[in-house]
Amino acid sequence: MNWYQTVFELIDMRSFSNLWFWIALAVFWSSASHWVLGVPWDMVLRSKRAGGQSETDLHDIVRVNTNRILFIARVSGLWLLALACFLLTGLAVLGFMYGVEFAQAVFLLMFPMSMVGVMSINTSRRIQDEAARGDALRKRLGRHRFWVQFVGMISIFVTSLWGMYQNFQVSPLG
């Protein structure tokens, strides 16, 4: 028996039946909900409990990150939008029209994250427009985190349903 064939039989290289894909999906969304606009969530909670220097640090890091996000959106937002649309469309066509399972998996990871990116730009703009500080800033960040978690929950649900469907299609039962 061929060595490559033995390895590929031992380790299933398809995306949705691979444990590493599901671990990556969980880490992906866990990180997205922990880092709210690039700010660790524990820093938001610490500023609420302790105040003082923790609150000043929160305001500073939020100011830096919102400035960075909005600068990128202003300077290269149109190019990034075009590139993202091109890549997502290519992945969708490859994955769902031509049946490339890897492209389906990457699309199911990246499409919801692109929505989170748009939400981050919107939240950054609102924070700067309102000049949010203190409780208003924490509330805005909490609201953003809630919606990121909601998108993540829907994304994980849809990805798991599609993954089970794909696994049933290639199993002896399909």
C-alpha positions as CSV (number, residue, x, y, z in Angstrom):
1,M,0.0,0.0,0.0
2,N,1.2,3.5,-0.8
3,W,2.5,5.6,2.1
4,Y,0.4,8.7,1.1
5,Q,-2.7,6.6,0.7
6,T,-2.2,5.2,4.2
7,V,-1.7,8.6,5.7
8,F,-4.8,10.1,3.9
9,E,-6.9,7.1,5.1
10,L,-5.7,7.6,8.7
11,I,-6.3,11.4,8.7
12,D,-9.4,12.5,6.9
13,M,-8.4,15.5,4.9
14,R,-11.9,16.8,4.2
15,S,-12.8,19.9,6.1
16,F,-16.1,19.2,7.9
17,S,-15.0,15.8,9.2
18,N,-11.7,17.1,10.4
19,L,-11.4,17.9,14.1
20,W,-9.0,20.7,13.5
21,F,-11.6,22.6,11.5
22,W,-14.0,22.5,14.4
23,I,-11.3,23.6,16.9
24,A,-10.4,26.4,14.6
25,L,-14.0,27.5,14.3
26,A,-14.4,27.6,18.1
27,V,-11.1,29.5,18.6
28,F,-12.1,31.9,15.8
29,W,-15.4,32.9,17.4
30,S,-14.1,32.8,20.9
31,S,-11.3,35.3,20.0
32,A,-13.8,37.5,18.0
33,S,-16.0,37.8,21.1
34,H,-13.2,38.4,23.5
35,W,-11.4,41.1,21.5
36,V,-14.1,43.8,21.1
37,L,-12.7,46.3,18.6
38,G,-9.2,45.1,19.5
39,V,-9.9,45.7,23.2
40,P,-9.8,42.6,25.5
41,W,-13.1,42.2,27.3
42,D,-11.5,41.7,30.7
43,M,-10.2,45.2,30.3
44,V,-13.7,46.5,29.9
45,L,-14.8,44.6,33.0
46,R,-11.8,45.8,35.0
47,S,-12.5,49.5,34.1
48,K,-16.1,49.0,35.4
49,R,-15.0,47.5,38.7
50,A,-11.9,49.5,39.5
51,G,-12.2,52.8,37.6
52,G,-9.3,55.2,37.8
53,Q,-6.3,54.2,35.8
54,S,-8.1,51.1,34.4
55,E,-10.8,53.4,32.9
56,T,-8.2,55.8,31.5
57,D,-6.4,52.8,29.9
58,L,-9.7,51.6,28.4
59,H,-10.5,55.1,26.9
60,D,-7.0,55.3,25.5
61,I,-7.0,51.9,23.9
62,V,-10.5,52.4,22.5
63,R,-9.5,55.7,21.0
64,V,-6.4,54.2,19.4
65,N,-8.3,51.2,17.9
66,T,-11.3,53.2,16.7
67,N,-8.9,55.7,15.0
68,R,-7.0,52.9,13.4
69,I,-10.2,51.1,12.2
70,L,-11.7,54.3,10.8
71,F,-8.4,55.3,9.1
72,I,-8.2,52.0,7.4
73,A,-11.9,52.3,6.3
74,R,-11.4,55.8,4.9
75,V,-8.1,55.2,3.2
76,S,-8.5,51.7,1.7
77,G,-12.1,50.8,2.5
78,L,-13.2,50.6,-1.1
79,W,-10.3,48.5,-2.1
80,L,-10.8,46.2,0.9
81,L,-14.5,45.9,0.1
82,A,-13.7,45.0,-3.5
83,L,-11.1,42.4,-2.5
84,A,-13.4,40.9,0.1
85,C,-16.3,40.7,-2.3
86,F,-14.0,39.1,-4.9
87,L,-12.7,36.5,-2.5
88,L,-16.0,35.7,-0.9
89,T,-17.7,35.3,-4.3
90,G,-14.8,33.1,-5.5
91,L,-15.1,30.9,-2.4
92,A,-18.9,30.7,-2.8
93,V,-18.7,29.7,-6.5
94,L,-15.9,27.2,-5.9
95,G,-17.6,25.8,-2.8
96,F,-21.2,25.6,-3.6
97,M,-21.3,25.5,-7.4
98,Y,-18.3,23.3,-7.9
99,G,-18.5,21.3,-4.7
100,V,-15.0,22.1,-3.3
101,E,-15.4,21.4,0.4
102,F,-12.4,23.4,1.5
103,A,-13.8,26.5,-0.2
104,Q,-17.2,25.9,1.6
105,A,-15.4,25.7,4.9
106,V,-13.4,28.9,4.4
107,F,-16.5,30.7,3.1
108,L,-18.5,29.7,6.2
109,L,-15.7,31.1,8.3
110,M,-15.0,34.3,6.4
111,F,-18.5,35.5,5.4
112,P,-19.8,36.0,9.0
113,M,-16.5,37.5,10.0
114,S,-16.9,40.1,7.2
115,M,-20.2,41.1,8.8
116,V,-18.3,41.5,12.1
117,G,-15.9,43.7,10.3
118,V,-18.7,46.0,9.0
119,M,-20.2,46.0,12.5
120,S,-16.8,47.1,13.9
121,I,-16.5,50.0,11.5
122,N,-20.1,51.1,12.4
123,T,-19.4,50.8,16.2
124,S,-16.1,52.7,15.9
125,R,-17.9,55.5,14.0
126,R,-20.6,55.6,16.6
127,I,-18.1,55.7,19.5
128,Q,-16.3,58.6,17.9
129,D,-19.5,60.5,16.9
130,E,-20.9,60.2,20.4
131,A,-17.4,60.8,22.1
132,A,-18.5,57.9,24.3
133,R,-16.8,57.6,27.7
134,G,-17.4,55.7,30.9
135,D,-20.7,53.8,31.1
136,A,-21.8,54.9,27.6
137,L,-18.6,53.5,26.2
138,R,-18.8,50.2,28.1
139,K,-22.5,49.9,27.0
140,R,-21.6,50.4,23.4
141,L,-18.8,47.9,23.6
142,G,-21.1,45.4,25.3
143,R,-23.7,45.8,22.7
144,H,-21.1,45.2,20.0
145,R,-19.9,42.1,21.8
146,F,-23.5,40.8,22.1
147,W,-24.0,41.1,18.3
148,V,-20.7,39.6,17.5
149,Q,-21.6,36.6,19.7
150,F,-25.0,36.4,18.1
151,V,-23.5,36.4,14.6
152,G,-21.0,33.8,15.9
153,M,-23.8,31.6,17.3
154,I,-25.7,31.7,14.0
155,S,-22.5,31.0,12.1
156,I,-21.6,28.0,14.2
157,F,-25.1,26.6,13.9
158,V,-25.2,27.0,10.1
159,T,-21.7,25.6,9.7
160,S,-22.5,22.6,11.9
161,L,-25.7,21.9,9.9
162,W,-23.9,22.2,6.6
163,G,-21.0,20.1,7.9
164,M,-23.3,17.3,9.1
165,Y,-25.0,17.4,5.7
166,Q,-21.7,17.1,3.9
167,N,-20.6,14.3,6.2
168,F,-23.8,12.4,5.5
169,Q,-23.4,12.8,1.8
170,V,-20.0,11.0,1.8
171,S,-20.8,8.4,4.4
172,P,-22.2,5.0,3.6
173,L,-25.6,6.3,4.7
174,G,-25.6,9.0,2.0
